[in-house]
Amino acid sequence: MRTAEQYIASLRERSLELWVDGERVADPTAHPKVRPAIEAVAATYEVAHEAEYAALATAHSDIIDAPVNRFTHLFREPDDLVKKVELQRVLGRRTGTCFQRCVGMDGLNALFIATWEAQGTFHERFVRWMAGVQTRDEVVCGAMTDAKGDRSLRPAAQPDAYLRVVERRDDGVVLRGAKIHQTGAANSHQILVMPGMAMRPGEEDFVIAAAMPVETPGVTMIVGRQPSDERKGGPDAGNVRYAGQEVVVLFRDVFVPNERVFLDGREDGHLQAAATLVDAFAGFHRASYGGCKPGNLDVLIGATALVAKEHGVRKASHVRDKLIEMTHLSETVHGLGLAASNKSTRHDAGVWQVDKVLANVCKHNVTRLPYEIVRLAEDLAGGLMATMPSLADLDHPEYGEALRSVVGSETRAKTLRLIEAMSYGAQAVPLRIECMHGAGSPQAQRIVLEREIDWAARMNAARRLAGLPEQ
Ligand code: SF4
């Protein structure tokens, strides 16, 4: 398994086409807007070499018969799902942001199931490719989300809003389109494109799951902006080391050879397998939010307690009560992520799947509870969080000393900047929007809940107690 340093060095060996604010970036590891996100991914390599976390962060792969980083591992037993969520909390707390590697992990597992259902050579191809990912300990960018355009129109009516096959050759396919919201794409080694929704007959060209190295000709990456991202690397970053990253990835006639095509809508059974893929991925990733977000919120809650202490009100009863409220909301989300993982079931492919209802309830709560937690953090932090001058001003020869007596302690100033970054700034891209839309917007979870809940069983339970015949 790679170390964090080896991972960062490996990024310099790629020649990907990466753009930030209209400028082509030659070395992403040296760019102030990219490096903090690289550091967050590097933390996933770091923990794998720490004795305290080795049991969480590593696992034995039966594919290559060797230890692997958990982010490249299959969920071969229920404990793999539980450990995933616990590891995500550790990393969420360490980085205070999105560490970007879970979409790939959840995508690998979902595609393992889907290609197994599709049968034929596609599953074998996928496992061969995955063995390479595990052996090289690579970061996989799980690329699912299409631009989607007008939601009332199907893909065929607006093909440019979806990634699709535009040419089939004897030796592979040519892809055109884009994937948006690509977490950590510029910090990855491989892109794994997958359909972002179930498709219908007639939409076969939009059903494509395939992998390619990030530097494949025709792949163009454009890093997304974040609030206050100009502050990255400077005194007002808030989080002095880590940040998240989202990227638009353009596919401008990208050729993918057959050995890296894992689902193709023109093949028998692949439309249905793609629906399985989308469903399995949604479950995995919605439970993942029960790990990373409580980890991020640990940082925000800790920062809020720190500021309350600096303000001399930590022991005030309303402050204690608000901190407890923040904690109970965060632990609710974590409990749901763990519960969804513990109540898993085995798919015949040999991968364990989360409880879909609990995973969706977990993510649905993530679209709400962090908003209340952030509100309470802002309440306790006070207005200076939003009006404080730059931390660089504290060292100004003319007025630095006078300003320091206004701003208070270094602890107070730096912690307020961190709270600002986590509530309004660049942290986790930013935190609340990611909580709302990452792993699917709230309505997506409600749709799954309506479908998955056993309404008949509930109504019969009521009938029994009401003295009515069951139906
Ligand atoms: Fe992982 Fe959370 Fe980032 Fe998704 S949002 S990639 S689960 S850290």
Residues whose N, C-alpha, C, O or C-beta is under 5 A from the ligand:
A	BS01	SF4	T97 C98 F99 Q100 R101 C102 V103 T183 S288 Y289 C292 G438
